Amino acid sequence: MIKHIVFFKLKDRSPESIEHTASVLRGMNGKIKEVLSLEVGTDVIRSERSFDIALTAVVASLEDLKIYNDHPVHQEVVKHINEVKDISLAVDYEI
């Protein structure tokens, strides 16, 4: 199993902007069969060093991670993220 974690810091860090992008990310839930679980959360501390949104997804294998990455639903989300993000960081590890 692979855990995929991504942190997003947005250009517009207003609560409305953050919630909109979190909603876009949550919209993937249940639409990509290789994703066994998907969780999206928004930061509650709101410090300067905090990222605004975290996404955690679990897939069965590296192959499934690639399928997720290339999936049309994910690619539509990537387009949105590329427009609104200031920076994103990711880590993928075996569990």
MARLUM-398919 format. One record per atom (N, C-alpha, C): x, y, z. Coordinates in steps of 0.1 Angstrom, whole numbers, padded with zeros to 4 digits, always signed. Example, Ala and Ser with C-alpha at 12.3 -4.5 7.8 and 13.67 -1.06 7.14 Angstrom:
2
+0132-0057+0078+0123-0045+0078+0132-0033+0078+0128-0022+0071+0137-0011+0071+0129+0000+0079
***
This chain:
95
+0008-0012+0000+0000+0000+0000+0009+0012+0000+0004+0023-0007+0011+0035-0008+0002+0046-0002+0008+0055+0006+0001+0067+0011+0007+0079+0004-0002+0086-0002+0002+0098-0010-0003+0110-0002+0006+0119+0002+0003+0131+0010+0007+0144+0002-0001+0153+0000+0002+0166-0006-0002+0177+0002+0006+0187+0004+0003+0200+0011+0002+0211+0000-0008+0220+0002-0010+0231-0007-0010+0244+0001-0002+0254-0005-0003+0268+0000-0008+0276-0012-0019+0282-0010-0026+0289-0021-0021+0304-0022-0023+0309-0034-0020+0323-0036-0029+0332-0028-0042+0329-0029-0052+0336-0021-0055+0327-0009-0051+0332+0002-0053+0324+0015-0065+0327+0023-0075+0333+0016-0087+0336+0023-0095+0323+0026-0103+0323+0036-0111+0311+0040-0119+0306+0028-0125+0316+0021-0134+0312+0009-0126+0305-0002-0114+0310-0005-0106+0304-0015-0101+0290-0011-0097+0289+0002-0092+0276+0007-0103+0266+0007-0115+0270+0011-0126+0260+0011-0130+0256-0003-0130+0265-0012-0133+0262-0026-0124+0251-0031-0111+0254-0029-0101+0244-0034-0102+0231-0027-0104+0231-0014-0106+0218-0007-0118+0211-0012-0129+0218-0016-0141+0212-0022-0137+0206-0035-0129+0212-0043-0125+0207-0056-0117+0194-0054-0108+0194-0044-0101+0181-0041-0110+0170-0036-0119+0174-0027-0129+0164-0022-0138+0158-0033-0140+0166-0044-0148+0161-0055-0142+0149-0062-0130+0145-0059-0124+0133-0065-0129+0121-0058-0134+0122-0046-0137+0111-0037-0147+0102-0044-0144+0089-0045-0153+0079-0051-0153+0079-0066-0145+0087-0073-0145+0088-0087-0133+0081-0094-0123+0077-0086-0112+0070-0091-0110+0057-0083-0114+0045-0090-0115+0033-0082-0102+0028-0076-0091+0032-0081-0078+0028-0075-0075+0035-0061-0082+0046-0059-0080+0053-0046-0089+0046-0035-0082+0040-0026-0089+0033-0015-0095+0042-0005-0088+0053-0002-0093+0063+0007-0087+0077+0003-0095+0087+0006-0091+0101+0002-0096+0110+0013-0087+0118+0019-0091+0127+0029-0085+0140+0026-0093+0151+0028-0088+0165+0025-0091+0173+0038-0081+0180+0043-0084+0188+0055-0077+0202+0053-0083+0212+0059-0078+0225+0059-0072+0229+0072-0061+0236+0072-0053+0240+0083-0062+0248+0093-0061+0245+0106-0068+0253+0116-0059+0263+0124-0046+0261+0123-0037+0270+0130-0035+0284+0122-0034+0283+0109-0033+0295+0100-0021+0303+0103-0010+0297+0107+0003+0305+0109+0009+0307+0095+0019+0316+0095+0026+0319+0083+0033+0307+0077+0038+0298+0086+0045+0286+0081+0035+0274+0077+0023+0276+0080+0013+0265+0078+0010+0265+0063+0007+0253+0058+0001+0251+0045-0014+0252+0047-0021+0255+0036-0036+0257+0037-0044+0244+0037-0040+0235+0029-0047+0222+0027-0038+0211+0026-0043+0199+0032-0036+0187+0031-0045+0176+0024-0040+0169+0015-0047+0158+0009-0039+0145+0012-0046+0135+0017-0041+0122+0019-0049+0111+0012-0042+0103+0003-0048+0093-0004-0041+0080-0002-0048+0069-0002-0042+0056-0001-0045+0048-0013-0035+0042-0020-0037+0033-0031-0030+0020-0028-0033+0009-0036-0027-0004-0033-0012-0005-0037-0008+0002-0048+0005+0000-0054+0010+0012-0061+0023+0012-0064+0028+0023-0072+0021+0024-0086+0017+0013-0091+0010+0012-0104-0003+0020-0102-0010+0017-0092-0023+0024-0089-0021+0039-0087-0010+0043-0081-0007+0057-0079-0005+0064-0093+0002+0057-0102+0003+0062-0116-0011+0063-0122-0019+0053-0121-0033+0054-0127-0040+0066-0121-0039+0068-0108-0046+0080-0101-0040+0093-0107-0027+0093-0108-0021+0105-0113-0025+0109-0127-0027+0099-0136-0030+0101-0150-0045+0101-0152-0053+0098-0142-0068+0097-0144-0074+0111-0148-0083+0111-0157-0089+0124-0162-0095+0132-0151-0101+0126-0141-0107+0133-0129-0096+0141-0122-0085+0134-0119-0074+0140-0112-0067+0151-0121-0066+0148-0134-0060+0158-0143-0068+0172-0143-0082+0171-0142-0090+0183-0141-0087+0190-0128-0085+0183-0117-0082+0189-0104-0068+0196-0105-0059+0189-0111-0045+0194-0113-0046+0208-0120-0054+0209-0130-0056+0222-0137-0060+0233-0128-0070+0230-0119-0074+0240-0109-0063+0243-0100-0056+0233-0095-0045+0235-0085-0034+0244-0091-0031+0241-0103-0020+0249-0110-0024+0264-0111-0036+0267-0111-0041+0281-0112-0040+0288-0099-0043+0280-0088-0045+0287-0075-0034+0285-0065-0025+0275-0067-0014+0273-0057-0003+0282-0058+0003+0285-0046+0016+0292-0046+0027+0281-0046+0025+0271-0038+0035+0260-0037+0027+0248-0032+0033+0236-0036+0028+0223-0031+0040+0214-0029+0038+0206-0019+0048+0196-0015+0041+0182-0014+0049+0172-0018+0043+0158-0017+0053+0148-0012+0047+0138-0006+0055+0126-0002+0046+0114-0004+0053+0103-0009+0046+0090-0011+0054+0080-0004+0048+0072+0004+0055+0061+0011+0047+0049+0013+0054+0038+0015+0048+0025+0017+0043+0024+0031+0031+0018+0032+0025+0015+0045+0022+0001+0047
***
